[in-house]
Amino acid sequence: MSADRDDFAMAVLDVVDQIPPGRVMTYGAIAEHLQRGGPRGVGGVMARDGEAVTWWRVVRANGTLPAHLMIDAQEHWHSEGTPLRRGIVDIETARWWPE
């Protein structure tokens, strides 16, 4: 693995660690905050290394996650009080941005 890829992965995971309970960031918002990687790059990091962090706090722009993660994510969202609308994250209400 290249040093750039390692640095990017660590940066993504660091941002995810900062997201407070009940709040979310989108893949694209994390990439925008880091000014690199793009949503797919962030998604790749989350797919490879996301189990180590609060992965349910990183969602698609429409408030969902891949289907195989949705049931577990919904349990976390409910326990944290994440704003939901029709079973998915209400992005407008739950959105968070690092200081």
MINUZA-761598 format. One record per residue (C-alpha): residue number from 1; residue in three letters; x, y, z. Coordinates in nm, 4 decimals. Layout:
N
  num  residuo        px        py        pz
  NUM      ALA         X         Y         Z
...
This chain:
99
  num  residuo        px        py        pz
    1      MET    0.0000    0.0000    0.0000
    2      SER    0.1371    0.3427   -0.0889
    3      ALA    0.2102    0.6111    0.1688
    4      ASP   -0.0412    0.8435   -0.0022
    5      ARG   -0.3143    0.5801    0.0257
    6      ASP   -0.2247    0.5164    0.3909
    7      ASP   -0.2284    0.8905    0.4649
    8      PHE   -0.5651    0.9334    0.2940
    9      ALA   -0.7140    0.6351    0.4775
   10      MET   -0.5910    0.7674    0.8118
   11      ALA   -0.7322    1.1123    0.7339
   12      VAL   -1.0729    0.9664    0.6428
   13      LEU   -1.0865    0.7518    0.9560
   14      ASP   -0.9824    1.0502    1.1689
   15      VAL   -1.2738    1.2568    1.0339
   16      VAL   -1.5155    0.9687    1.0931
   17      ASP   -1.3924    0.9407    1.4529
   18      GLN   -1.4915    1.3052    1.5066
   19      ILE   -1.8545    1.2702    1.3928
   20      PRO   -2.0689    1.2965    1.7064
   21      PRO   -2.3423    1.0452    1.7938
   22      GLY   -2.6667    1.1194    1.6122
   23      ARG   -2.4944    1.3096    1.3325
   24      VAL   -2.3590    1.2058    0.9900
   25      MET   -2.1359    1.3108    0.7042
   26      THR   -2.1668    1.1969    0.3461
   27      TYR   -1.8844    1.0318    0.1563
   28      GLY   -1.8642    1.3436   -0.0589
   29      ALA   -1.8574    1.5800    0.2385
   30      ILE   -1.5616    1.3953    0.3871
   31      ALA   -1.3768    1.4170    0.0547
   32      GLU   -1.4632    1.7873    0.0311
   33      HIS   -1.3405    1.8490    0.3849
   34      LEU   -1.0139    1.6674    0.3116
   35      GLN   -0.9925    1.8292   -0.0337
   36      ARG   -0.9002    1.4981   -0.1919
   37      GLY   -1.0164    1.1489   -0.2731
   38      GLY   -1.3715    1.2072   -0.3907
   39      PRO   -1.6750    1.0165   -0.2640
   40      ARG   -1.5590    0.6888   -0.4186
   41      GLY   -1.2197    0.7209   -0.2544
   42      VAL   -1.3828    0.7728    0.0836
   43      GLY   -1.6149    0.4797    0.0121
   44      GLY   -1.3145    0.2632   -0.0677
   45      VAL   -1.1524    0.3483    0.2644
   46      MET   -1.4768    0.2761    0.4476
   47      ALA   -1.5163   -0.0577    0.2667
   48      ARG   -1.1600   -0.1627    0.3544
   49      ASP   -1.1127   -0.0093    0.6985
   50      GLY   -1.4514    0.1170    0.8154
   51      GLU   -1.5181   -0.1574    1.0691
   52      ALA   -1.2701    0.0145    1.3020
   53      VAL   -1.4801    0.3327    1.3240
   54      THR   -1.8432    0.4430    1.3548
   55      TRP   -1.9138    0.3548    0.9903
   56      TRP   -2.2908    0.4125    1.0239
   57      ARG   -2.2212    0.7863    1.0578
   58      VAL   -2.0968    0.8023    0.6964
   59      VAL   -2.3808    0.7818    0.4462
   60      ARG   -2.4635    0.8415    0.0836
   61      ALA   -2.5989    1.1827   -0.0135
   62      ASN   -2.9522    1.0387   -0.0041
   63      GLY   -2.9177    0.9221    0.3598
   64      THR   -2.8703    0.5524    0.2865
   65      LEU   -2.5928    0.2976    0.2965
   66      PRO   -2.5367   -0.0123    0.0840
   67      ALA   -2.8256   -0.2564    0.1392
   68      HIS   -2.6150   -0.5094    0.3313
   69      LEU   -2.5385   -0.2441    0.5971
   70      MET   -2.8804   -0.0838    0.6384
   71      ILE   -3.0274   -0.3069    0.9113
   72      ASP   -2.7242   -0.2733    1.1378
   73      ALA   -2.7003    0.0984    1.0615
   74      GLN   -3.0659    0.1568    1.1492
   75      GLU   -3.0077   -0.0018    1.4898
   76      HIS   -2.7174    0.2372    1.5535
   77      TRP   -2.9137    0.5368    1.4222
   78      HIS   -3.2070    0.4578    1.6516
   79      SER   -2.9844    0.4082    1.9565
   80      GLU   -2.8015    0.7368    1.8912
   81      GLY   -3.1140    0.9368    1.8110
   82      THR   -3.0046    1.0145    1.4564
   83      PRO   -3.2794    1.2095    1.2762
   84      LEU   -3.4524    0.9739    1.0328
   85      ARG   -3.7219    1.0103    0.7716
   86      ARG   -3.8866    0.6920    0.6389
   87      GLY   -3.6068    0.4736    0.7761
   88      ILE   -3.3168    0.6669    0.6268
   89      VAL   -3.1066    0.9505    0.7636
   90      ASP   -3.2609    1.2961    0.7340
   91      ILE   -2.9488    1.4562    0.5872
   92      GLU   -3.0663    1.8149    0.6337
   93      THR   -3.1126    1.7649    1.0077
   94      ALA   -2.8326    1.5150    1.0832
   95      ARG   -2.5564    1.6713    0.8712
   96      TRP   -2.2346    1.7527    1.0594
   97      TRP   -1.9197    1.9370    0.9536
   98      PRO   -1.5840    1.9383    1.1385
   99      GLU   -1.4720    2.2602    1.3011
